[in-house]
């Protein structure tokens, strides 16, 4: 006899499809199993109500991104730590701007190294004219130099938005270079008329079958300009990613945290709760301390209503009691109005007869206030890639060893952020610029060299010199750099770039100085002296010796004295 399965009908009155029934059976079977991993269990108290859901990187972001970005922007506007953290990141990654070090690939361009260097020098000179133009033609808004454009884009990329958008426009009336950049607020990139995501449209980004962006939908006005009379608020423009011959048009810089993501999410997102809680805690502590300071004293009257009525020989009727309290209140008002008790900055309160105020007397700020806030700040700093000291500017607990370790660790992360941002944001701008100067014939190619049109990638190789890493102990680190150069473990270019310098420009400047000294008949100063001798005791660690210098027991050359707090 053949077993007949029951037919299950859905809400539409039709039988539930077989594949849905199979999926439901699998899900039900899984829910009844005890997994090997405790983190996947449903009966553990910590995980019983934790239903994380299954989301792709983009589906998790698409519907949350507007609220997430709005809240983070609010923190950046109104919270000191949010504003400070973004500023520190921009200062460390962008600083006062980047210096171009052009590196055309001479091997694939059929040139000698010297010929490629000559072309690189010419490109760098033209780039300086373009990016440092006092009339600011590189900015479509003509209000910023390239350093300003880079800083603004970095604030979007490493701040609340988690991404940066730019458009490469063509300024016909520009006197020298027509390529210009317009920074676009990421909130303007969205699906037209708010329609849902589709197979080839994800949160304003049109993609192909591989997920590569082909174009972007930009709202003509920011959605927050609703009350500013913008007639084109509900109009979108579709802009292709690049021209048909490969010139970039839309610049989009973001970190793809999961495969398939087409938009960026801020590094601040995981610590939003910590920021909000620590900010609220600060507010509550401040309010409590203020309340304790304002409510400084109460004046109690010793009269008891019953005793007063008996003394006056009056009955205890409601009208009699009301009349008595009214007369006392008027008397109090008249008395304290004529002879007020005045304590500067505090409030004195009077009570009704027989009333007594009992106040709790907590100490504010709470003893654990600093511990709680500092723990939150350490979590925030770690999430965004800074040290606690960089975020808070609190260097009171820093010694030489910890400062050096923190600098090396943080610098690796900042270097990675800078490299990714350079490849996504600056590289397209540089590519468009190089195309323009070749199109205008501003670069003279050696005989037999490959043209830009034939191999644009080889011509656009470049390194970007950002802000210097800085030194903890300038003397010792300079000596170490000299030893690395003597041992051929580094180059002048690398050592100069780590301090935000261009070695070629430094060499040219030194040559000018030496010629000038020679013309004036002056002796060129020699490099200063022998290295400072190390500790006489070979058993003493070098770091401990530097520790003594930095902490004030001996004065280190060029190092400000930093005294650590004594242990409590």
C-alpha positions as CSV (number, residue, x, y, z in Angstrom):
1,X,0.0,0.0,0.0
2,X,1.5,3.4,-1.1
3,X,1.8,6.1,1.6
4,X,0.1,9.3,0.6
5,X,1.8,12.5,2.0
6,X,-0.6,15.2,3.2
7,X,-1.0,18.2,1.1
8,X,-0.1,21.5,2.8
9,X,-1.7,24.7,1.5
10,X,-0.3,28.2,1.7
11,X,-2.0,31.5,2.5
12,X,-3.0,31.8,-1.2
13,X,-4.9,28.6,-1.1
14,X,-2.4,26.8,-3.3
15,X,-0.2,23.8,-2.3
16,X,3.1,24.8,-0.8
17,X,5.9,24.1,-3.4
18,X,8.0,21.0,-2.8
19,X,11.3,22.9,-2.4
20,X,9.8,25.1,0.3
21,X,8.5,22.1,2.2
22,X,12.0,20.4,1.9
23,X,13.7,23.6,3.2
24,X,11.3,23.8,6.2
25,X,12.0,20.1,7.1
26,X,15.7,20.8,7.0
27,X,15.4,23.9,9.1
28,X,13.2,22.1,11.6
29,X,15.6,19.2,11.8
30,X,18.6,21.5,12.4
31,X,16.7,23.4,15.2
32,X,16.3,20.1,17.1
33,X,20.0,19.1,16.9
34,X,22.7,20.0,19.4
35,X,25.5,21.4,17.3
36,X,29.2,20.6,17.9
37,X,29.9,24.4,18.3
38,X,28.4,25.9,21.4
39,X,28.2,29.3,19.6
40,X,25.6,27.8,17.2
41,X,23.4,26.3,19.9
42,X,19.9,27.6,20.7
43,X,19.5,26.2,24.2
44,X,22.4,28.0,25.9
45,X,21.2,31.0,27.9
46,X,23.6,33.4,26.1
47,X,22.4,32.3,22.6
48,X,18.7,31.4,23.2
49,X,17.3,34.6,21.8
50,X,20.2,35.4,19.4
51,X,18.7,35.2,15.9
52,X,21.3,36.8,13.8
53,X,19.7,36.1,10.4
54,X,21.4,35.3,7.1
55,X,22.4,38.3,5.2
56,X,24.9,39.1,2.4
57,X,27.3,41.9,2.9
58,X,25.2,44.3,0.7
59,X,21.7,43.1,1.9
60,X,22.8,43.7,5.5
61,X,23.9,47.2,4.6
62,X,21.3,48.4,2.0
63,X,18.4,49.1,4.4
64,X,20.5,50.0,7.4
65,X,23.0,52.4,5.7
66,X,20.9,55.6,5.7
67,X,20.1,55.4,9.4
68,X,23.6,54.3,10.2
69,X,25.2,57.1,8.3
70,X,22.8,59.7,9.8
71,X,23.5,58.6,13.4
72,X,27.3,58.6,12.8
73,X,27.1,62.0,11.2
74,X,25.2,63.2,14.2
75,X,28.0,61.9,16.4
76,X,30.6,63.6,14.2
77,X,28.7,66.9,14.7
78,X,27.9,66.7,18.4
79,X,30.3,64.3,20.0
80,X,33.9,65.3,20.8
81,X,35.4,61.8,20.4
82,X,33.6,61.3,17.1
83,X,34.9,64.5,15.7
84,X,38.4,64.0,17.2
85,X,38.8,60.5,15.9
86,X,38.0,61.4,12.3
87,X,40.3,64.4,12.4
88,X,43.2,62.2,13.8
89,X,42.7,59.7,11.0
90,X,42.7,62.4,8.3
91,X,45.8,64.0,9.9
92,X,47.7,60.7,9.9
93,X,46.6,59.5,6.5
94,X,46.5,62.7,4.5
95,X,48.2,65.4,6.6
96,X,48.8,68.5,4.5
97,X,48.5,66.5,1.3
98,X,50.4,63.9,-0.7
99,X,53.5,64.4,-2.9
100,X,53.6,62.5,-6.2
101,X,56.5,60.2,-6.9
102,X,55.9,59.1,-10.5
103,X,57.2,55.6,-11.4
104,X,56.6,54.8,-15.1
105,X,57.3,51.2,-15.8
106,X,60.3,51.7,-18.1
107,X,60.6,48.0,-18.9
108,X,57.1,47.7,-20.4
109,X,57.3,51.2,-22.0
110,X,60.5,50.3,-23.9
111,X,62.6,52.9,-22.3
112,X,65.8,53.0,-20.3
113,X,65.6,53.8,-16.6
114,X,67.1,57.2,-17.1
115,X,64.6,58.1,-19.9
116,X,61.7,57.0,-17.6
117,X,63.1,59.1,-14.8
118,X,63.3,62.2,-17.0
119,X,59.6,61.6,-18.0
120,X,58.7,61.2,-14.3
121,X,60.4,64.4,-13.4
122,X,58.4,66.2,-16.1
123,X,55.1,64.6,-14.9
124,X,55.8,65.6,-11.3
125,X,56.5,69.2,-12.2
126,X,53.3,69.4,-14.2
127,X,51.4,67.8,-11.3
128,X,52.7,70.4,-8.9
129,X,51.4,73.1,-11.2
130,X,48.1,71.4,-11.4
131,X,47.5,70.6,-7.7
132,X,49.0,73.7,-6.2
133,X,47.4,76.2,-8.5
134,X,46.5,79.3,-6.5
135,X,43.3,79.7,-8.5
136,X,42.3,76.1,-7.6
137,X,41.1,74.9,-11.0
138,X,41.6,71.3,-9.9
139,X,38.5,71.7,-7.8
140,X,35.2,71.9,-9.7
141,X,33.9,74.2,-6.9
142,X,37.2,76.2,-7.0
143,X,37.5,76.4,-3.2
144,X,40.1,73.7,-2.5
145,X,43.5,72.7,-3.6
146,X,44.2,69.0,-4.2
147,X,45.2,68.6,-0.6
148,X,41.8,70.0,0.4
149,X,40.0,67.7,-2.0
150,X,41.9,64.7,-0.6
151,X,41.2,65.7,3.0
152,X,37.4,66.1,2.3
153,X,37.3,62.8,0.6
154,X,39.2,61.2,3.4
155,X,36.7,62.6,6.0
156,X,33.9,60.8,4.1
157,X,35.9,57.6,3.6
158,X,37.3,57.3,7.2
159,X,34.5,59.1,8.9
160,X,30.7,58.6,9.2
161,X,30.0,57.6,5.6
162,X,32.7,54.9,5.2
163,X,33.0,55.8,1.5
164,X,34.0,58.7,-0.7
165,X,32.5,59.7,-4.1
166,X,34.0,62.1,-6.7
167,X,33.2,63.1,-10.2
168,X,35.9,63.9,-12.8
169,X,34.5,66.9,-14.8
170,X,36.0,68.8,-17.7
171,X,36.4,72.6,-17.2
172,X,36.5,74.1,-20.6
173,X,37.4,77.6,-19.4
174,X,40.3,76.5,-17.2
175,X,43.5,78.2,-18.4
176,X,45.9,75.2,-18.1
177,X,44.4,71.9,-17.2
178,X,40.8,71.1,-17.8
179,X,40.5,68.0,-15.5
180,X,38.7,68.9,-12.3
181,X,37.2,67.0,-9.3
182,X,33.9,67.4,-7.6
183,X,33.4,65.7,-4.3
184,X,29.9,64.2,-4.0
185,X,28.1,63.5,-0.7
186,X,27.5,59.7,-0.5
187,X,23.9,60.2,0.5
188,X,23.1,61.4,-3.0
189,X,23.9,58.0,-4.5
190,X,20.7,55.9,-4.2
191,X,18.1,54.0,-6.3
192,X,15.9,56.4,-8.3
193,X,12.7,57.2,-6.5
194,X,13.6,54.9,-3.7
195,X,12.9,51.7,-5.5
196,X,14.1,48.4,-4.1
197,X,17.3,46.8,-5.1
198,X,17.3,44.7,-8.3
199,X,19.6,42.1,-9.8
200,X,21.8,44.7,-11.5
201,X,21.0,47.7,-9.2
202,X,22.3,47.8,-5.7
203,X,21.8,50.9,-3.5
204,X,22.3,53.3,-6.4
205,X,25.1,51.3,-8.1
206,X,24.5,49.6,-11.4
207,X,26.5,46.4,-11.8
208,X,27.2,43.8,-14.4
209,X,27.0,40.1,-14.1
210,X,30.3,39.9,-12.2
211,X,29.3,42.6,-9.7
212,X,31.6,45.3,-11.2
213,X,30.0,48.8,-11.2
214,X,29.0,50.1,-14.6
215,X,27.4,53.4,-13.5
216,X,25.9,55.3,-10.6
217,X,22.6,57.0,-9.9
218,X,23.1,60.4,-8.2
219,X,20.3,62.4,-6.7
220,X,20.6,66.0,-7.9
221,X,20.1,67.3,-4.3
222,X,21.0,65.9,-0.9
223,X,17.9,64.2,0.7
224,X,18.4,66.6,3.6
225,X,17.7,69.6,1.4
226,X,14.0,68.9,1.4
227,X,13.1,72.3,3.1
228,X,15.6,74.3,1.1
229,X,13.4,74.8,-1.9
230,X,15.3,72.4,-4.2
231,X,13.1,71.8,-7.2
232,X,15.3,68.9,-8.4
233,X,15.2,67.0,-5.1
234,X,13.3,64.1,-6.8
235,X,15.5,63.9,-9.9
236,X,18.4,61.5,-10.4
237,X,21.2,61.4,-13.0
238,X,22.8,58.2,-14.2
239,X,26.5,58.6,-14.7
240,X,28.6,55.9,-16.2
241,X,31.7,54.8,-14.4
242,X,34.0,55.7,-17.3
243,X,34.1,56.9,-20.8
244,X,34.1,54.5,-23.8
245,X,37.8,54.9,-24.1
246,X,38.5,54.2,-20.4
247,X,38.8,57.7,-18.8
248,X,37.4,57.5,-15.3
249,X,34.3,59.6,-14.6
250,X,33.1,58.4,-11.2
251,X,35.5,57.8,-8.3
252,X,34.3,55.5,-5.5
253,X,36.6,54.7,-2.6
254,X,35.5,52.2,0.1
255,X,36.6,49.0,1.8
256,X,34.7,45.9,0.7
257,X,34.4,44.1,4.0
258,X,32.5,41.2,2.4
259,X,32.3,39.9,-1.1
260,X,29.5,41.4,-3.2
261,X,29.3,44.7,-1.4
262,X,28.8,47.7,-3.7
263,X,28.7,50.4,-1.0
264,X,30.9,51.2,2.0
265,X,30.2,51.0,5.7
266,X,32.1,53.1,8.3
267,X,34.7,51.6,10.7
268,X,32.8,53.5,13.4
269,X,29.7,51.4,13.0
270,X,30.7,48.5,15.4
271,X,31.4,51.0,18.2
272,X,28.4,53.2,17.8
273,X,26.8,51.8,20.9
274,X,29.9,52.3,23.0
275,X,30.1,55.9,21.9
276,X,26.5,56.6,22.7
277,X,26.6,54.9,26.1
278,X,29.8,56.7,27.2
279,X,28.4,60.0,26.0
280,X,25.1,59.4,27.8
281,X,27.0,58.4,30.9
282,X,29.0,61.6,30.8
283,X,25.8,63.6,30.5
284,X,24.2,61.8,33.4
285,X,27.2,62.3,35.6
286,X,27.4,65.9,34.7
287,X,23.7,66.4,35.4
288,X,24.0,64.6,38.7
289,X,27.0,66.7,39.8
290,X,25.2,69.9,38.7
291,X,22.1,68.9,40.6
292,X,24.1,68.3,43.7
293,X,25.8,71.6,43.3
294,X,22.6,73.6,42.7
295,X,20.5,71.9,45.3
296,X,23.0,72.9,48.0
297,X,20.7,73.6,51.0
298,X,17.2,73.3,52.4
299,X,15.6,75.5,55.1
300,X,13.3,73.5,57.4
301,X,10.7,75.3,59.6
302,X,10.3,73.7,63.1
303,X,6.6,74.3,63.3
304,X,4.3,71.2,63.4
305,X,0.8,71.8,62.0
306,X,-1.0,70.0,64.8
307,X,0.9,71.7,67.5
308,X,0.4,75.0,65.8
309,X,-3.4,74.5,65.6
310,X,-3.6,73.5,69.2
311,X,-1.6,76.5,70.2
312,X,-3.9,78.8,68.2
313,X,-7.0,77.0,69.7
314,X,-8.3,76.4,66.2
315,X,-10.1,73.3,64.9
316,X,-8.5,70.9,62.4
317,X,-10.9,71.6,59.6
318,X,-9.7,71.7,56.1
319,X,-10.4,75.4,55.7
320,X,-8.5,76.2,58.9
321,X,-5.5,74.1,57.8
322,X,-5.5,75.7,54.4
323,X,-5.7,79.2,55.8
324,X,-2.9,78.5,58.2
325,X,-0.5,77.2,55.5
326,X,-1.5,80.1,53.2
327,X,-0.6,82.6,56.0
328,X,2.7,80.9,56.7
329,X,3.6,80.7,53.0
330,X,2.9,84.4,52.6
331,X,4.9,85.1,55.7
332,X,7.9,83.1,54.4
333,X,7.7,84.8,51.0
334,X,7.6,88.2,52.6
335,X,10.5,87.4,55.0
336,X,12.8,85.8,52.5
337,X,12.0,88.4,49.9
338,X,13.0,91.2,52.4
339,X,16.1,89.4,53.7
340,X,17.1,86.8,51.0
341,X,19.7,84.1,51.8
342,X,22.2,84.4,48.9
343,X,25.0,81.9,48.3
344,X,26.8,82.5,45.0
345,X,26.0,79.9,42.3
346,X,23.6,77.8,44.5
347,X,19.9,77.6,45.1
348,X,18.2,77.8,48.6
349,X,14.9,76.1,48.9
350,X,12.3,76.6,51.7
351,X,9.9,73.8,52.8
352,X,6.4,73.9,54.2
353,X,6.0,73.5,58.0
354,X,6.7,70.0,59.1
355,X,8.3,68.9,55.8
356,X,11.8,67.5,55.7
357,X,13.8,66.7,52.6
358,X,16.0,63.6,52.7
359,X,18.6,63.6,49.9
360,X,20.9,60.8,48.8
361,X,24.5,62.1,48.7
362,X,26.3,60.2,45.9
363,X,29.8,61.4,44.9
364,X,29.9,62.7,41.4
365,X,31.6,61.9,39.2
366,X,31.3,58.2,40.2
367,X,34.6,56.5,41.3
368,X,34.3,54.2,38.3
369,X,33.5,57.0,35.8
370,X,37.0,57.3,34.4
371,X,37.6,53.6,34.2
372,X,34.3,53.1,32.2
373,X,34.9,56.0,29.8
374,X,38.6,55.0,29.2
375,X,37.6,51.4,28.5
376,X,35.0,52.6,25.9
377,X,37.6,54.9,24.3
378,X,40.1,52.1,24.0
379,X,37.5,50.0,22.2
380,X,36.7,53.0,19.9
381,X,40.4,53.6,19.1
382,X,41.0,50.0,18.4
383,X,38.1,49.8,16.0
384,X,39.1,52.8,13.9
385,X,42.8,52.0,13.8
386,X,44.3,54.5,16.3
387,X,45.9,54.2,19.6
388,X,44.2,55.3,22.8
389,X,46.7,58.1,23.2
390,X,46.2,59.4,19.6
391,X,42.4,59.5,20.1
392,X,42.4,61.2,23.5
393,X,45.7,63.1,23.3
394,X,46.5,61.7,26.7
395,X,50.2,60.9,26.8
396,X,50.5,60.8,30.6
397,X,51.0,57.0,30.8
398,X,53.4,56.7,27.8
399,X,57.0,55.6,28.0
400,X,59.5,55.1,25.2
401,X,58.9,51.3,24.8
402,X,55.1,51.6,24.6
403,X,55.3,54.6,22.4
404,X,57.6,52.9,19.9
405,X,55.5,49.7,19.9
406,X,52.3,51.6,19.4
407,X,53.8,53.8,16.6
408,X,55.0,50.7,14.7
409,X,51.7,48.9,15.1
410,X,49.5,51.8,14.3
411,X,51.7,52.9,11.4
412,X,51.2,49.5,9.6
413,X,47.4,50.0,9.8
414,X,47.6,53.6,8.6
415,X,49.9,52.6,5.8
416,X,47.3,50.0,4.6
417,X,44.5,52.5,4.8
418,X,46.5,55.1,2.9
419,X,47.5,52.5,0.2
420,X,43.9,51.4,-0.3
421,X,42.6,55.0,-0.4
422,X,45.4,56.0,-2.9
423,X,44.5,53.2,-5.3
424,X,40.8,53.9,-5.2
425,X,40.6,57.7,-5.1
426,X,43.9,59.3,-6.2
427,X,44.9,56.8,-8.9
428,X,41.8,57.5,-11.1
429,X,42.5,61.3,-10.8
430,X,46.1,60.8,-11.7
431,X,45.2,58.6,-14.6
432,X,42.9,61.3,-16.0
433,X,45.6,63.9,-15.5
434,X,48.3,61.9,-17.2
435,X,45.9,61.3,-20.1
436,X,45.3,65.0,-20.5
437,X,49.0,66.0,-20.5
438,X,49.8,63.4,-23.1
439,X,46.9,64.5,-25.2
440,X,48.2,68.1,-25.1
441,X,51.7,67.0,-26.0
442,X,53.3,68.2,-22.8
443,X,55.4,65.0,-22.5
444,X,58.1,64.4,-25.1
445,X,58.5,60.6,-25.6
446,X,61.9,59.1,-26.4
447,X,62.2,57.3,-29.7
448,X,60.6,53.9,-29.6
449,X,58.7,54.5,-26.3
450,X,55.2,53.1,-25.9
451,X,52.5,55.7,-26.0
452,X,50.0,56.4,-23.3
453,X,47.1,55.1,-25.4
454,X,48.9,51.8,-25.9
455,X,49.6,51.1,-22.2
456,X,48.1,53.7,-19.8
457,X,48.6,51.4,-16.8
458,X,52.4,51.4,-17.2
459,X,52.4,55.2,-17.4
460,X,50.3,55.6,-14.3
461,X,52.5,53.7,-11.8
462,X,53.1,56.1,-8.9
463,X,53.8,56.3,-5.2
464,X,52.3,58.8,-2.9
465,X,54.3,60.4,-0.2
466,X,52.1,61.2,2.8
467,X,52.7,62.7,6.2
468,X,55.8,61.6,8.0
469,X,55.8,58.8,10.6
470,X,57.6,60.9,13.1
471,X,60.4,60.0,15.6
472,X,60.3,59.0,19.2
473,X,64.0,59.6,19.7
474,X,65.3,61.6,16.7
475,X,69.0,61.1,17.4
476,X,69.0,57.3,17.8
477,X,66.5,56.8,15.0
478,X,68.7,58.9,12.7
479,X,71.7,56.8,13.6
480,X,69.7,53.7,12.9
481,X,68.7,55.1,9.5
482,X,72.4,55.8,8.7
483,X,73.3,52.3,9.6
484,X,70.6,50.8,7.4
485,X,71.9,53.0,4.5
486,X,75.5,51.9,5.1
487,X,74.3,48.2,5.2
488,X,72.3,48.7,2.0
489,X,69.1,47.6,3.8
490,X,67.2,50.6,2.6
491,X,67.3,53.6,0.2
492,X,67.3,57.3,0.6
493,X,64.0,57.4,-1.2
494,X,62.4,55.0,1.4
495,X,63.9,56.8,4.4
496,X,62.8,60.2,3.1
497,X,59.3,59.0,2.2
498,X,58.8,57.6,5.8
499,X,59.3,61.2,7.0
500,X,57.0,62.7,4.4
501,X,59.9,64.0,2.2
502,X,60.8,63.7,-1.5
503,X,64.5,62.7,-1.7
504,X,65.0,64.3,-5.1
505,X,63.7,67.7,-3.9
506,X,65.8,67.3,-0.8
507,X,68.9,66.6,-2.9
508,X,68.3,69.6,-5.2
509,X,67.8,71.8,-2.2
510,X,71.1,70.6,-0.6
511,X,72.9,71.2,-3.9
512,X,71.6,74.7,-4.0
513,X,72.7,75.3,-0.4
514,X,76.1,74.0,-1.0
515,X,76.5,76.2,-4.1
516,X,75.3,79.2,-2.2
517,X,77.7,78.6,0.7
518,X,80.6,78.2,-1.8
519,X,79.7,81.4,-3.7
520,X,79.8,83.3,-0.4
521,X,83.1,81.7,0.6
522,X,81.6,80.0,3.6
523,X,82.5,76.6,5.0
524,X,79.7,74.0,4.7
525,X,78.8,72.8,8.3
526,X,79.8,69.2,8.9
527,X,77.3,66.6,10.2
528,X,77.3,66.7,14.0
529,X,79.8,64.6,15.9
530,X,80.0,61.0,16.9
531,X,77.1,58.9,18.0
532,X,76.3,59.3,21.7
533,X,78.0,56.5,23.6
534,X,75.7,53.8,24.9
535,X,75.5,52.6,28.5
536,X,78.8,51.5,30.1
537,X,77.0,48.5,31.5
538,X,76.6,45.9,28.7
539,X,73.9,44.2,30.7
540,X,71.6,47.2,30.7
541,X,69.0,47.0,27.9
542,X,69.1,49.8,25.4
543,X,65.4,50.4,25.8
544,X,65.9,50.9,29.5
545,X,68.6,53.5,28.9
546,X,66.3,55.4,26.6
547,X,63.6,55.0,29.2
548,X,65.8,56.8,31.6
549,X,66.4,59.6,29.2
550,X,62.7,60.0,28.2
551,X,61.4,59.9,31.8
552,X,63.6,62.7,33.0
553,X,66.5,61.0,34.8
554,X,68.8,62.2,32.0
555,X,68.0,64.7,29.3
556,X,67.7,63.1,25.8
557,X,68.7,65.1,22.8
558,X,65.6,66.5,21.2
559,X,63.2,64.6,23.4
560,X,60.7,66.5,25.7
561,X,60.6,65.2,29.2
562,X,57.6,62.9,29.8
563,X,57.0,61.9,33.4
564,X,54.7,59.0,34.0
565,X,52.3,59.0,36.8
566,X,53.5,57.3,39.9
567,X,51.9,53.9,40.7
568,X,49.1,54.1,43.2
